[in-house]
């Protein structure tokens, strides 16, 4: 199953494309990518 994040432009949950793992300043893991419909950046805190 693909990882999903909330897209604020589409106002719905979408699968993340161009996914990459990042780390926040406090050390927590996060996932960043783009919305496949509108190409807006989406961000999800937590493991992918």
C-alpha positions as CSV (number, residue, x, y, z in Angstrom):
1,X,0.0,0.0,0.0
2,X,1.3,3.5,-0.9
3,X,1.9,6.1,1.8
4,X,-0.8,8.8,1.9
5,X,-0.7,12.4,3.0
6,X,-3.3,15.2,3.1
7,X,-3.1,17.6,0.2
8,X,-4.3,21.0,1.3
9,X,-5.0,22.1,-2.3
10,X,-7.1,19.1,-3.2
11,X,-8.5,18.9,0.4
12,X,-8.3,15.1,0.4
13,X,-5.8,12.3,1.2
14,X,-3.6,11.4,-1.8
15,X,-0.8,8.8,-2.4
16,X,2.6,10.4,-2.2
17,X,4.7,10.5,-5.4
18,X,8.5,11.3,-5.6
19,X,8.7,10.2,-1.9
20,X,11.8,10.8,0.1
21,X,12.5,10.3,3.8
22,X,13.6,13.3,5.8
23,X,14.2,14.0,9.4
24,X,12.9,16.9,11.4
25,X,15.0,19.2,13.6
26,X,14.0,17.3,16.7
27,X,15.0,13.9,15.1
28,X,11.5,12.6,14.2
29,X,11.2,10.8,10.9
30,X,9.1,12.3,8.1
31,X,8.1,11.7,4.5
32,X,8.0,14.4,1.8
33,X,6.8,14.3,-1.7
34,X,4.3,15.6,-4.2
35,X,0.6,15.2,-4.9
36,X,0.0,13.2,-8.1
37,X,-3.0,15.3,-9.1
38,X,-2.0,19.0,-8.5
39,X,1.8,18.6,-7.9
40,X,1.7,20.4,-4.6
41,X,4.2,19.5,-1.9
42,X,2.8,17.1,0.7
43,X,4.4,16.2,4.0
44,X,3.7,13.4,6.5
45,X,5.3,13.1,9.9
46,X,6.2,9.6,11.0
47,X,7.7,6.5,9.4
48,X,6.8,5.7,5.8
